[in-house]
Amino acid sequence: MTTAQHKIGSGFDATSTADDVLQGMDLSGKLAIVTGGYSGIGLETTRALTRLGARAIVPARRPAEALRALEGVSGVEVDEMDLSDLESVRGFAERYLASGRTVDFVIDSAGIMACPETRVGPGWEAQFAINHLGHFALVNRLWPALEPGGARVVSVSSGGHHMSGIRWDDIHWRRDYDKWQAYGQAKTANALFAVHLDRLAKGVGVRAFAVHPGVIITPLLRHVPEEERVEFGWFDGDGNLRDPDFFKAPQQGAATQVWAATSPQLTGLGGLYLEDCDVAEPAPADGEMRGVKDWATDPEQAARLWELSAELTSVNAFAA
């Protein structure tokens, strides 16, 4: 199978920051919706975009916390939204549509990782529900506001997608729950969402990308106990980083999603998985966790996941 998953020579790399990839741009008049835009790489994304004149809407499960984190950042609005609650997602989207504004960038940066087995909604596995289904419903509900001929949707995936494709026979992990494989499935879903959304939306000039931001020390690690961090080789027994160069700073972690949302280098492209501010190569056969696995770019699986997600959420902006 041929693939467009090959580097384009962007001139950026793993050390590039969000400010680096935005250098020279003027984002005045642009509007971004950034989920998770008040913590970790989401916060750095919000800061970087607004420094260059964009306005940002940050939907937050904890609005008061978001307001504190964003204090002093100009051009930001905070609204309430809980990705685990589809009624909350609907409410946010309806308020936004009622404002009559369009949106240029939707950056789906919020998520959870490796949490204990948790059920939300009608018993859905929380990582799949929050990381994927909540964002699926959000983007579909916001579809009327996406600016034709220029809007981009950025789905924040992860190299963690290497840990699992879609578990079609037990997508909600009713048996044998494994928190890391469940995370892997959710991140694969994020990538497949971008593949199919791009296929559906590119006819009107709306494009979608999935990104791996890199490995960053952020609150996303809240569910990873200290012993696991040591076991993975991230930290030593005293809590010190074993290899500081392995981790990106939050500003570097935000760079790929900011590049995906704004870069003219991606004009005419879409449905791709990006890492280190470039298009990712196919994953190597040696099992190293870099590049993108076939199961995260397969258009047939992407279409199947879209139909399942539409059925589960009762939302599909592209229904005939």
NUTIMI-881064 format. One record per residue: residue in one letter; x, y, z of N, C-alpha, C in turn. Coordinates in steps of 0.05 Angstrom, whole numbers, padded with zeros to 5 digits, always signed. Atoms other than C-alpha are relative to their C-alpha. Example, Ala and Ser with C-alpha at 12.3 -4.5 7.8 and 13.67 -1.06 7.14 Angstrom:
<atoms>
A+00018-00024+00000+00246-00090+00156+00018+00024+00000
S-00016-00024-00001+00273-00021+00143-00015+00022+00014
</atoms>
This chain:
<atoms>
M+00017-00024+00000+00000+00000+00000+00018+00025+00000
T-00015-00025+00000+00028+00068-00019-00010+00018+00023
T+00007-00017-00022+00029+00121+00035+00012+00028-00004
A-00010-00027+00000+00037+00196+00040+00016+00006+00025
Q-00014-00004-00025+00070+00186+00108+00030+00000-00004
H-00029-00004+00004+00138+00213+00090+00007+00029+00006
K-00008-00027-00007+00176+00273+00115+00000+00019-00024
I+00001-00020+00022+00168+00337+00075+00024+00020+00003
G-00023-00018-00003+00232+00371+00101-00009+00027+00010
S+00011-00024-00011+00198+00423+00144+00021+00020+00009
G-00021-00017-00011+00263+00450+00171-00001+00002+00031
F+00002+00001-00029+00239+00438+00243+00006-00028+00009
D-00006+00027-00010+00253+00380+00289-00010-00002+00029
A+00010+00005-00027+00243+00353+00359+00006+00022+00020
T-00008-00021-00018+00277+00412+00391-00015+00026-00005
S+00014-00024+00007+00233+00464+00357-00022+00006+00020
T+00021-00009-00019+00185+00504+00401-00024+00011-00016
A+00023-00012+00013+00116+00530+00387+00006+00027-00011
D-00007-00027+00010+00145+00600+00380+00017-00003-00025
D-00017+00004+00024+00196+00573+00330-00017-00004-00025
V+00016+00006+00024+00143+00545+00283-00019+00022-00008
L+00018-00023+00006+00101+00608+00288+00015+00025-00008
Q-00016-00024+00005+00158+00656+00275-00008+00014-00026
G+00007-00015+00024+00138+00711+00227-00029+00000-00007
M+00029+00002+00006+00063+00694+00228-00015+00022+00015
D+00019-00018-00012+00007+00742+00243-00027-00014+00001
L+00025+00016-00003-00054+00705+00271-00023+00018+00008
S+00022-00018-00007-00096+00767+00282-00025-00008-00017
G+00025+00008+00014-00169+00751+00265-00005-00029+00000
K+00004+00029-00001-00159+00676+00275-00012-00007+00027
L+00012+00009-00026-00198+00638+00328+00005-00030+00002
A-00006+00028-00005-00177+00572+00359-00017-00009+00024
I+00011+00014-00024-00214+00524+00405+00020-00021+00008
V-00021+00018-00010-00163+00487+00447-00010-00015+00024
T+00007+00016-00024-00187+00431+00492+00025-00005+00016
G-00024+00003-00017-00141+00422+00551+00019+00024-00002
G-00017-00023+00005-00116+00492+00535+00009+00015+00024
Y-00008-00014-00024-00101+00509+00607+00019-00017+00017
S-00018+00017-00015-00053+00453+00626+00020-00012-00020
G-00020+00014+00016+00012+00423+00600+00004+00012-00028
I-00005-00010+00027+00023+00428+00525-00024+00015-00011
G+00023-00016+00008-00048+00454+00516+00003+00029+00008
L-00004-00028-00009-00031+00515+00558+00021+00014-00017
E-00021-00012+00016+00032+00527+00518-00011+00006-00028
T+00012-00005+00026-00009+00521+00454-00017+00025+00001
T+00016-00024-00003-00058+00573+00479+00017+00025+00001
R-00018-00023-00003-00002+00620+00499+00013+00008-00027
A-00015-00006+00025+00035+00613+00433-00019+00012-00021
L+00019-00010+00020-00027+00625+00389-00008+00029+00007
T+00010-00026-00007-00051+00685+00428+00022+00021-00001
R-00022-00020+00002+00018+00718+00429+00002+00012-00027
L-00001-00010+00027+00011+00725+00354-00027+00010-00010
G+00025-00014+00007-00058+00755+00356-00025-00017-00002
A+00024+00017+00001-00105+00695+00354-00016+00003+00025
R+00016+00003-00024-00163+00690+00401-00003-00030+00005
A+00002+00028-00007-00171+00624+00438-00024-00004+00019
I+00021+00009-00018-00232+00591+00469+00010-00026+00013
V-00009+00023-00015-00214+00541+00523-00023-00012+00015
P+00020+00013-00015-00269+00494+00543+00013-00017+00022
A-00013+00012-00023-00254+00466+00612-00019-00014+00019
R+00016+00014-00020-00281+00415+00660+00000+00015+00027
R-00003-00015-00024-00256+00459+00716+00005+00030-00008
P-00004-00027+00010-00268+00531+00692+00016+00018+00019
A-00014-00018-00019-00243+00564+00756+00030-00006-00001
E-00028+00007+00003-00177+00526+00750+00012+00010-00026
A-00009-00010+00026-00172+00544+00677+00005+00030+00001
L-00003-00029-00002-00182+00618+00693+00025+00007+00015
R-00025-00005-00016-00126+00615+00745+00025-00005-00017
A-00024+00008+00016-00078+00580+00697+00004+00020-00023
L-00002-00018+00023-00093+00630+00641+00000+00029+00008
E-00001-00027-00009-00089+00692+00684+00023+00015-00013
G-00021-00015+00013-00050+00745+00646+00003-00006-00029
V-00001+00007+00029-00059+00711+00578-00023+00015-00014
S+00021-00016+00013-00096+00760+00533-00013-00016-00023
G+00014+00012+00023-00147+00740+00481-00011-00027+00004
V+00009+00027-00006-00173+00679+00517-00028+00002+00014
E+00026+00004-00014-00244+00659+00537-00001-00029+00011
V+00004+00026-00012-00260+00601+00583-00030-00007+00001
D+00028+00009-00002-00325+00561+00579+00001-00028+00013
E+00001+00026-00014-00348+00498+00614-00006-00023-00020
M+00005+00025+00016-00344+00429+00581+00015-00023+00013
D-00011+00025-00010-00332+00358+00606-00002-00020-00022
L-00001+00019+00022-00310+00311+00551-00012-00028+00006
S+00012+00026-00007-00336+00251+00590-00030+00001+00001
D+00029-00004-00001-00407+00279+00588-00009+00012-00026
L+00007-00010+00027-00436+00285+00518-00021+00022+00001
E+00018-00023-00002-00491+00332+00543+00015+00025+00005
S-00017-00023-00004-00437+00378+00568+00013+00009-00026
V-00012-00007+00026-00403+00375+00500-00021+00013-00018
R+00021-00012+00016-00469+00390+00466-00005+00029+00009
G+00005-00026-00010-00481+00449+00512+00021+00020-00008
F-00021-00018+00009-00413+00480+00497-00003+00006-00029
A+00002-00004+00029-00421+00470+00422-00023+00018-00007
E+00024-00016+00006-00491+00500+00422+00005+00029+00008
R-00006-00027-00007-00467+00561+00460+00019+00013-00020
Y-00018-00011+00019-00410+00570+00412-00014+00007-00027
L+00014-00005+00025-00454+00563+00350-00019+00024+00003
A+00018-00022-00004-00503+00612+00380+00014+00027-00001
S-00015-00025+00000-00448+00664+00383+00004+00010-00029
G-00002-00008+00028-00447+00665+00307+00029+00001-00011
R-00028-00001+00009-00371+00659+00303+00008-00025-00015
T-00013+00023+00012-00331+00615+00258+00025-00008+00016
V-00025+00009-00013-00269+00576+00280+00020-00009-00020
D-00021+00006+00019-00203+00569+00245+00016-00025+00007
F-00015+00023-00009-00168+00517+00288-00015-00013+00023
V+00009+00016-00023-00196+00462+00332+00023-00018+00008
I-00022+00016-00009-00140+00431+00373-00009-00017+00023
D+00011+00019-00020-00162+00369+00411+00023-00010+00017
S-00024+00005-00016-00107+00370+00464-00006-00013+00026
A+00006+00012-00026-00144+00346+00526+00001-00030-00001
G+00000+00029-00001-00138+00275+00549+00009-00011+00027
I-00010+00014-00024-00123+00224+00603+00017-00023-00009
M-00019+00021+00007-00070+00170+00604+00003-00021+00022
A-00006+00023-00018-00063+00101+00637-00014+00002+00027
C+00015-00002-00025-00117+00112+00688-00010-00027+00009
P+00013+00025-00009-00146+00056+00731-00026-00004-00015
E+00025+00005+00015-00206+00023+00700-00022+00018+00010
T+00020-00020-00006-00259+00077+00698-00022-00001-00021
R+00022+00000+00018-00328+00078+00667-00014+00027+00000
V+00015-00025+00002-00364+00140+00641-00024-00004-00018
G+00023+00003+00018-00430+00152+00606-00015-00026+00005
P+00014+00025-00003-00466+00087+00592+00019-00024+00004
G-00019+00022-00005-00407+00045+00617+00023-00001-00019
W-00022-00001+00018-00356+00067+00566+00027+00001+00015
E-00027-00002-00011-00281+00057+00581+00009+00029-00003
A-00004-00029-00002-00258+00126+00602+00020+00011-00020
Q-00020-00011+00018-00196+00134+00559-00010+00002-00029
F+00012+00000+00026-00232+00116+00495-00022+00022-00002
A+00023-00018+00000-00293+00158+00515+00010+00029+00001
I-00009-00027-00003-00255+00221+00536+00018+00009-00022
N-00020-00008+00020-00197+00221+00488-00011+00000-00028
H+00010+00002+00028-00236+00200+00427-00030+00008-00002
L+00028-00005+00005-00312+00200+00433-00009+00028+00007
G+00007-00028-00007-00317+00267+00469+00009+00019-00022
H-00010-00018+00022-00274+00300+00415-00015-00005-00026
F+00015+00006+00024-00311+00264+00360-00027+00015+00000
A+00025-00014-00002-00377+00292+00385+00004+00030-00002
L-00005-00028+00000-00347+00361+00396+00004+00010-00029
V-00006-00010+00027-00319+00369+00325-00024-00003-00018
N+00024+00003+00016-00382+00341+00293-00021+00022+00006
R+00019-00021-00007-00425+00390+00332+00009+00028-00008
L-00011-00026+00008-00379+00448+00315+00002+00003-00030
W-00005+00000+00029-00378+00430+00241-00012+00025-00014
P+00011-00024+00014-00425+00488+00220+00017+00025+00004
A-00017-00023-00005-00374+00537+00249+00028-00001-00012
L-00027+00003+00011-00311+00509+00217+00002+00016-00026
E-00003-00019+00022-00286+00560+00167+00007-00015-00026
P-00005+00014+00026-00292+00531+00096+00025+00012-00013
G-00023-00009+00015-00229+00535+00055+00024+00007+00017
G-00024-00007-00016-00180+00541+00113+00001-00011+00028
A+00000+00011-00027-00201+00510+00179+00016-00026+00002
R-00014+00025-00004-00158+00455+00208-00008-00011+00028
V+00006+00015-00025-00174+00403+00261+00025-00016+00007
V-00025+00014-00008-00114+00376+00300-00008-00019+00023
S+00006+00021-00019-00125+00310+00337+00026-00009+00013
V-00025+00006-00014-00071+00300+00390+00000-00029+00007
S-00004+00029-00005-00052+00227+00387+00025-00004+00017
S-00024+00005-00015+00012+00197+00415+00015-00024-00012
G-00015+00025+00007+00068+00148+00401-00011-00024+00015
G+00012+00022-00014+00029+00107+00451-00019-00016-00017
H+00017+00015+00017-00015+00086+00393+00013-00027-00008
H-00014+00025+00007+00039+00033+00380-00009-00023+00019
M+00007+00021-00019+00013-00005+00441-00025-00015-00006
S+00024+00014+00007-00054-00023+00411-00014+00013-00023
G+00019-00009+00019-00097-00018+00350-00027+00000+00013
I+00027+00001-00010-00172-00016+00356-00008-00028+00007
R+00008+00026-00010-00198-00074+00397-00029-00004-00007
W+00027+00000+00011-00259-00085+00354-00019-00019+00015
D+00018+00019-00013-00285-00145+00393-00006+00007+00029
D+00005-00008-00027-00283-00109+00460+00011+00029+00004
I-00011-00027+00002-00274-00035+00448-00001+00015+00027
H+00002-00012-00026-00296-00016+00518+00013-00016+00023
W-00016+00015-00019-00251-00066+00553-00018-00011+00023
R+00017+00013-00020-00305-00106+00588+00015-00023+00013
R-00016+00021-00012-00252-00159+00601+00030+00007-00003
D-00029-00001+00001-00178-00161+00617+00011+00029-00004
Y-00008-00027+00003-00170-00086+00625+00030+00004+00004
D-00028-00007-00001-00099-00062+00612+00002+00030-00005
K+00002-00029+00002-00090+00013+00625+00017+00011-00023
W-00017-00010+00021-00033+00021+00576-00010-00007-00028
Q+00012+00008+00026-00065-00018+00519-00025+00016-00005
A+00024-00016+00004-00130+00020+00531+00008+00028-00009
Y-00010-00026+00009-00090+00085+00525+00009-00002-00029
G-00009+00004+00028-00058+00058+00461-00024+00000-00020
Q+00024+00000+00017-00127+00043+00432-00011+00028-00004
A+00012-00027+00002-00152+00113+00448+00017+00018-00018
K-00017-00016+00016-00091+00144+00415-00001-00008-00030
T+00005+00009+00027-00101+00101+00353-00026+00012-00010
A+00025-00011+00008-00172+00125+00352+00003+00029-00007
N-00005-00028+00007-00148+00197+00353+00012+00003-00028
A-00013-00002+00026-00105+00184+00292-00020-00008-00022
L+00019+00008+00020-00160+00147+00254-00022+00021-00004
F+00020-00022+00003-00209+00204+00269+00009+00020-00020
A-00010-00020+00019-00164+00252+00232+00000-00010-00029
V-00001+00012+00027-00157+00204+00173-00028+00003-00013
H+00026+00000+00012-00232+00199+00162-00013+00028-00001
L+00010-00027+00001-00250+00270+00180+00011+00015-00024
D-00012-00013+00023-00201+00294+00128-00013-00009-00026
R+00013+00010+00025-00232+00249+00075-00027+00013-00004
L+00027-00011+00002-00301+00276+00091+00000+00031-00005
A+00001-00029-00002-00282+00350+00099+00017+00014-00021
K-00018-00014+00017-00228+00364+00048-00013+00012-00025
G+00015-00011+00023-00279+00377-00007-00007+00029+00004
V+00006-00028-00005-00295+00443+00027+00024+00015+00012
G-00025-00013-00009-00223+00458+00046+00006-00001+00029
V-00006+00004-00028-00225+00436+00118+00017-00025+00002
R-00020+00022-00001-00165+00391+00134+00004-00008+00029
A-00005+00012-00027-00148+00346+00193+00027-00014+00001
F-00026+00013-00005-00083+00321+00222+00000-00013+00028
A-00005+00012-00026-00063+00275+00279+00030+00006+00007
V-00027-00006-00008+00000+00291+00319+00009-00017+00024
H-00013+00010-00024+00048+00258+00367+00017+00023+00011
P-00015-00024-00010+00073+00315+00411+00028-00006+00011
G-00025+00007-00013+00131+00276+00441-00005-00008+00029
V+00002+00008-00028+00144+00254+00513+00007+00024+00017
I-00003-00025-00015+00135+00312+00561-00010-00006+00029
I+00009+00002-00028+00130+00315+00637-00022+00021+00005
T+00023-00017-00004+00061+00344+00647-00020-00014+00020
P+00019+00014-00017+00000+00330+00691-00013-00025-00012
L+00010+00025+00013-00019+00276+00640+00011-00025+00014
L-00012+00023-00013+00027+00231+00681-00011-00006+00028
R+00010+00002-00027-00016+00237+00743-00007-00028+00009
H+00008+00027-00007-00039+00164+00740+00024-00020-00002
V-00023+00018+00002+00032+00136+00730+00015+00001+00026
P-00014+00000-00026+00060+00116+00798+00030+00001-00003
E-00029-00004+00001+00132+00129+00816+00015-00025-00008
E-00014+00025+00007+00152+00056+00811-00001-00006-00030
E+00001+00004+00029+00128+00053+00739+00018+00019-00014
R-00017-00019+00013+00165+00116+00721+00030-00009+00002
V-00026+00011-00003+00228+00083+00748+00004-00024-00018
E-00002+00024+00017+00213+00017+00713+00003+00007-00029
F-00002-00008+00028+00205+00053+00646+00027+00013-00006
G-00026-00013+00005+00273+00084+00656-00001+00030-00002
W+00003-00029+00002+00245+00155+00659+00015+00014+00023
F-00012-00012-00024+00269+00169+00730+00017-00020+00015
D-00014+00018-00018+00319+00140+00779-00015-00001+00026
G+00014+00004-00025+00300+00120+00849-00002+00024+00017
D+00001-00025-00015+00312+00190+00875-00018+00021-00013
G+00018-00019+00014+00262+00221+00826+00013+00018-00020
N-00014-00016+00020+00314+00249+00779-00003-00012-00028
L+00002+00009+00028+00307+00245+00703+00025-00015-00007
R-00024+00016+00009+00353+00190+00676+00012+00012-00025
D-00010-00010+00025+00358+00221+00607-00016+00025-00007
P+00016-00024+00005+00334+00293+00605-00005+00006-00030
D+00003-00005+00029+00345+00295+00529-00023-00017-00012
F+00022+00017+00010+00291+00241+00521-00027+00015+00001
F+00025-00014-00004+00237+00289+00544+00001+00028-00013
K+00003-00027+00011+00212+00352+00510-00010+00018+00022
A+00013-00020-00017+00197+00416+00547-00028+00005-00010
P+00027-00005+00009+00124+00436+00544-00002+00017-00025
Q+00000-00017+00024+00139+00490+00493+00008-00016-00025
Q-00007+00018+00022+00171+00437+00449-00023-00020-00006
G+00023+00018+00003+00113+00390+00462-00023+00012-00015
A+00022-00014+00014+00064+00442+00437+00006+00005-00029
A-00008-00010+00027+00103+00455+00373-00014-00015-00023
T+00010+00015+00023+00077+00399+00329-00030+00006-00004
Q+00029-00005+00004+00003+00413+00343-00004+00029-00010
V+00002-00027+00011+00014+00488+00331+00008+00001-00029
W-00009+00001+00028+00052+00473+00267-00022-00013-00017
A+00022+00013+00015-00005+00426+00245-00023+00019-00005
A+00023-00018+00002-00057+00480+00257+00006+00024-00019
T-00005-00025+00013-00021+00538+00223+00019+00000-00024
S-00022-00002+00019+00036+00519+00177-00009+00000-00029
P+00005+00000+00029+00031+00538+00103+00013-00024-00014
Q-00013+00023+00012+00077+00479+00091-00019-00024-00004
L+00019+00022+00002+00017+00433+00100-00024+00007-00018
T+00021-00007+00019-00027+00469+00050-00003-00022-00021
G+00006+00021+00019-00061+00417+00006+00003-00028+00010
L-00004+00026-00013-00045+00361+00054-00021-00004+00021
G+00018+00006-00022-00087+00326+00106-00002-00030+00005
G+00004+00028-00007-00105+00261+00140+00026-00013+00008
L-00026+00011-00006-00032+00252+00161+00006+00001+00030
Y-00010+00002-00027+00002+00234+00226+00027+00014+00000
L-00024-00017-00001+00056+00284+00246+00015-00005+00026
E-00016+00000-00024+00113+00283+00295+00025+00017-00004
D-00024-00017+00001+00172+00329+00311-00002+00020-00022
C+00005-00021+00019+00141+00383+00267+00006-00007-00029
D-00002+00009+00027+00142+00342+00204-00020-00023-00003
V+00016+00024+00004+00102+00286+00172+00016-00024+00009
A-00014+00023-00010+00119+00221+00206+00004-00021-00021
E-00005+00023+00017+00149+00162+00170-00016-00025+00010
P+00011+00025-00010+00117+00092+00174+00017-00011+00022
A-00014+00012-00022+00136+00056+00237+00020-00021-00010
P-00020+00020+00009+00200+00014+00230-00008-00028+00009
A+00007+00028-00006+00195-00061+00231+00013-00010+00025
D-00014+00010-00024+00242-00067+00291-00015+00004+00025
G+00016-00003-00024+00187-00047+00339+00005+00025+00015
E-00005-00025-00014+00217+00019+00360-00024+00019-00003
M+00024-00016-00001+00163+00068+00381+00005+00028-00013
R-00002-00025+00015+00173+00121+00327-00015-00004-00026
G+00016+00003+00024+00134+00136+00264-00028-00008+00007
V+00028+00006-00003+00063+00114+00253-00006-00029-00009
K+00008+00028+00007+00034+00043+00253-00022+00001-00021
D+00020+00003+00021-00008+00020+00194-00028+00002+00011
W+00028+00001-00010-00068+00009+00239-00010+00028+00008
A+00009-00027-00007-00070+00084+00256-00004+00017-00025
T+00004-00015+00025-00073+00106+00183-00018-00015-00020
D+00015+00017+00018-00116+00051+00152-00027+00013-00006
P+00025-00013+00005-00174+00085+00116-00025-00017+00005
E+00023+00017-00005-00220+00025+00122-00006-00001+00030
Q+00005-00001-00029-00211+00022+00198-00009+00028+00009
A+00009-00027-00006-00219+00098+00200-00030+00003-00005
A+00028-00002+00007-00286+00093+00165-00017-00016+00019
R+00015+00017-00019-00308+00036+00210-00003+00013+00027
L+00000-00013-00026-00289+00074+00272-00019+00024-00001
W+00018-00023+00003-00326+00136+00247-00029-00009+00003
E+00028+00009-00002-00391+00097+00238-00007-00010+00028
L+00005+00009-00027-00384+00064+00306-00003+00024+00019
S+00000-00023-00017-00369+00131+00339-00026+00016-00004
A+00025-00014+00006-00429+00163+00305-00024-00014+00013
E+00021+00016-00013-00473+00107+00330+00000+00003+00030
L-00002-00002-00029-00447+00112+00401-00008+00028+00010
T+00005-00028-00009-00452+00188+00406-00026+00012-00011
S+00024-00011+00013-00513+00198+00362+00005+00027-00013
V-00007-00025+00014-00476+00254+00326+00016-00008-00025
N-00015+00004+00024-00453+00255+00254-00007+00023-00019
A+00004-00023+00017-00446+00320+00216-00002-00006-00029
F-00002+00007+00028-00437+00283+00151-00021-00022-00008
A+00020+00021+00006-00497+00236+00155-00016+00008-00025
A+00015-00006+00025-00534+00231+00088-00028+00009+00007
</atoms>
